[in-house]
Amino acid sequence: MELNVLMYLVPAIVMFGCGVYGFLTRKNMIAIMISLELMLNAVDINFVVFNRYLFPGQMEGMMFTLFAIAIAAAETALALAIIINVYRAVRNVDISEISKLKF
Amino acid sequence: MESVGNILVYCVVALVIIVCSVLTVTTRKILRSATYLLFTLFATAILYFQLDYPLLGAVQIAVYAGGIVVLFVFAILLTHKPGEDADALKTHRRVLGSVAALLTVALLGGALFTFAPLCGKALPADMADVSIENIGHFLLSTDKFGYLLPFEAISVLLLACIIGGVVIARRR
């Protein structure tokens, strides 16, 4: 048995599908961020696997993943800061309750 | 021919990724959701190590597992009572989400298996030099495959992120 590209991409696809499901069904803002992280992570796996298997002489995919991880970290930090601030204002993190931009 | 250990590691990692990512979005306790996310991210890091990208695996553990998940746990503990269950999903919402997710998976899977003959080859033995030294040179070089501009853009982004965090968190 050989491990090939397909076998690495199938878990990534499942992970991305889970991210889509969670993003659409969850109403808690933090749970939505967690689903977003799942989707970002699935894309990172794709970059790395394609780089390693199809273009092993280059390192573009790895660099993309490195930068994507950095951007994901920044984005999560800021989003959680916003969520905590919203919680301070309305004591709630449920998106269906938060319908105003200004309190 | 792949070694048995490699295949075993792959099977465990794939299983952990699939099971834990499903549990991440289906469990009703938000803290458990964050914990399953942690397991998924660790499994991904093992995948990177297995594919011979040690720096990427280390970054994945340090930034994702060490930074982002801790941030999530802090945010959850600040905004939730411990042990609290989320409300059960409404049926139409769950159906909508499942249909969208299944459509996405079907679309991506269809695309993937259309190109299956292209993807069937084994792991190439020769690869680019991914030592820390070489990556460092690439990150700060200005020639054709250099990454100086994205590197600087990321530093500006992080600076903006720090300032944004301070401004948002400041009490008025």
Chai-1 contact restraints between the chains, C-beta under 6 A:
chainA,res_idxA,chainB,res_idxB,connection_type,confidence,min_distance_angstrom,max_distance_angstrom,comment,restraint_id
A,E2,B,E2,contact,1.0,0.0,6.0,A-B,restraint_1
A,E2,B,A122,contact,1.0,0.0,6.0,A-B,restraint_2
A,L3,B,E2,contact,1.0,0.0,6.0,A-B,restraint_3
A,L3,B,Y10,contact,1.0,0.0,6.0,A-B,restraint_4
A,N4,B,G120,contact,1.0,0.0,6.0,A-B,restraint_5
A,V5,B,C119,contact,1.0,0.0,6.0,A-B,restraint_6
A,L6,B,C119,contact,1.0,0.0,6.0,A-B,restraint_7
A,L9,B,L112,contact,1.0,0.0,6.0,A-B,restraint_8
A,P11,B,A14,contact,1.0,0.0,6.0,A-B,restraint_9
A,P11,B,I17,contact,1.0,0.0,6.0,A-B,restraint_10
A,P11,B,I18,contact,1.0,0.0,6.0,A-B,restraint_11
A,I13,B,V105,contact,1.0,0.0,6.0,A-B,restraint_12
A,I13,B,L108,contact,1.0,0.0,6.0,A-B,restraint_13
A,I13,B,G109,contact,1.0,0.0,6.0,A-B,restraint_14
A,V14,B,I18,contact,1.0,0.0,6.0,A-B,restraint_15
A,M15,B,I17,contact,1.0,0.0,6.0,A-B,restraint_16
A,M15,B,S21,contact,1.0,0.0,6.0,A-B,restraint_17
A,G17,B,A101,contact,1.0,0.0,6.0,A-B,restraint_18
A,G17,B,T104,contact,1.0,0.0,6.0,A-B,restraint_19
A,G17,B,V105,contact,1.0,0.0,6.0,A-B,restraint_20
A,C18,B,S21,contact,1.0,0.0,6.0,A-B,restraint_21
A,C18,B,V22,contact,1.0,0.0,6.0,A-B,restraint_22
A,C18,B,V25,contact,1.0,0.0,6.0,A-B,restraint_23
A,V20,B,A100,contact,1.0,0.0,6.0,A-B,restraint_24
A,V20,B,A101,contact,1.0,0.0,6.0,A-B,restraint_25
A,V20,B,T104,contact,1.0,0.0,6.0,A-B,restraint_26
A,Y21,B,V25,contact,1.0,0.0,6.0,A-B,restraint_27
A,Y21,B,G97,contact,1.0,0.0,6.0,A-B,restraint_28
A,Y21,B,A101,contact,1.0,0.0,6.0,A-B,restraint_29
A,G22,B,V25,contact,1.0,0.0,6.0,A-B,restraint_30
A,L24,B,G97,contact,1.0,0.0,6.0,A-B,restraint_31
A,L24,B,A100,contact,1.0,0.0,6.0,A-B,restraint_32
A,T25,B,L89,contact,1.0,0.0,6.0,A-B,restraint_33
A,T25,B,R93,contact,1.0,0.0,6.0,A-B,restraint_34
A,T25,B,R94,contact,1.0,0.0,6.0,A-B,restraint_35
A,T25,B,G97,contact,1.0,0.0,6.0,A-B,restraint_36
A,I30,B,A75,contact,1.0,0.0,6.0,A-B,restraint_37
A,I30,B,I76,contact,1.0,0.0,6.0,A-B,restraint_38
A,A31,B,I30,contact,1.0,0.0,6.0,A-B,restraint_39
A,I34,B,S33,contact,1.0,0.0,6.0,A-B,restraint_40
A,I34,B,L37,contact,1.0,0.0,6.0,A-B,restraint_41
A,S35,B,V25,contact,1.0,0.0,6.0,A-B,restraint_42
A,L38,B,S21,contact,1.0,0.0,6.0,A-B,restraint_43
A,N41,B,T44,contact,1.0,0.0,6.0,A-B,restraint_44
A,R52,B,L51,contact,1.0,0.0,6.0,A-B,restraint_45
A,P56,B,P124,contact,1.0,0.0,6.0,A-B,restraint_46
A,P56,B,M127,contact,1.0,0.0,6.0,A-B,restraint_47
A,G57,B,A128,contact,1.0,0.0,6.0,A-B,restraint_48
A,Q58,B,A128,contact,1.0,0.0,6.0,A-B,restraint_49
A,M59,B,A128,contact,1.0,0.0,6.0,A-B,restraint_50
A,M62,B,Y53,contact,1.0,0.0,6.0,A-B,restraint_51
A,M62,B,L56,contact,1.0,0.0,6.0,A-B,restraint_52
A,M63,B,Y147,contact,1.0,0.0,6.0,A-B,restraint_53
A,T65,B,L56,contact,1.0,0.0,6.0,A-B,restraint_54
A,F67,B,P150,contact,1.0,0.0,6.0,A-B,restraint_55
A,I69,B,V59,contact,1.0,0.0,6.0,A-B,restraint_56
A,I69,B,V63,contact,1.0,0.0,6.0,A-B,restraint_57
A,A70,B,I154,contact,1.0,0.0,6.0,A-B,restraint_58
A,A73,B,V63,contact,1.0,0.0,6.0,A-B,restraint_59
A,A73,B,G67,contact,1.0,0.0,6.0,A-B,restraint_60
A,A73,B,I68,contact,1.0,0.0,6.0,A-B,restraint_61
A,A74,B,L157,contact,1.0,0.0,6.0,A-B,restraint_62
A,A74,B,L158,contact,1.0,0.0,6.0,A-B,restraint_63
A,A74,B,C161,contact,1.0,0.0,6.0,A-B,restraint_64
A,T76,B,I68,contact,1.0,0.0,6.0,A-B,restraint_65
A,L78,B,C161,contact,1.0,0.0,6.0,A-B,restraint_66
A,L78,B,G164,contact,1.0,0.0,6.0,A-B,restraint_67
A,L80,B,L71,contact,1.0,0.0,6.0,A-B,restraint_68
A,L80,B,A75,contact,1.0,0.0,6.0,A-B,restraint_69
A,A81,B,G165,contact,1.0,0.0,6.0,A-B,restraint_70
A,A81,B,I168,contact,1.0,0.0,6.0,A-B,restraint_71
A,A81,B,A169,contact,1.0,0.0,6.0,A-B,restraint_72
A,I82,B,I168,contact,1.0,0.0,6.0,A-B,restraint_73
A,I84,B,A75,contact,1.0,0.0,6.0,A-B,restraint_74
A,I84,B,L78,contact,1.0,0.0,6.0,A-B,restraint_75
A,N85,B,I168,contact,1.0,0.0,6.0,A-B,restraint_76
A,Y87,B,T79,contact,1.0,0.0,6.0,A-B,restraint_77
A,V93,B,T79,contact,1.0,0.0,6.0,A-B,restraint_78
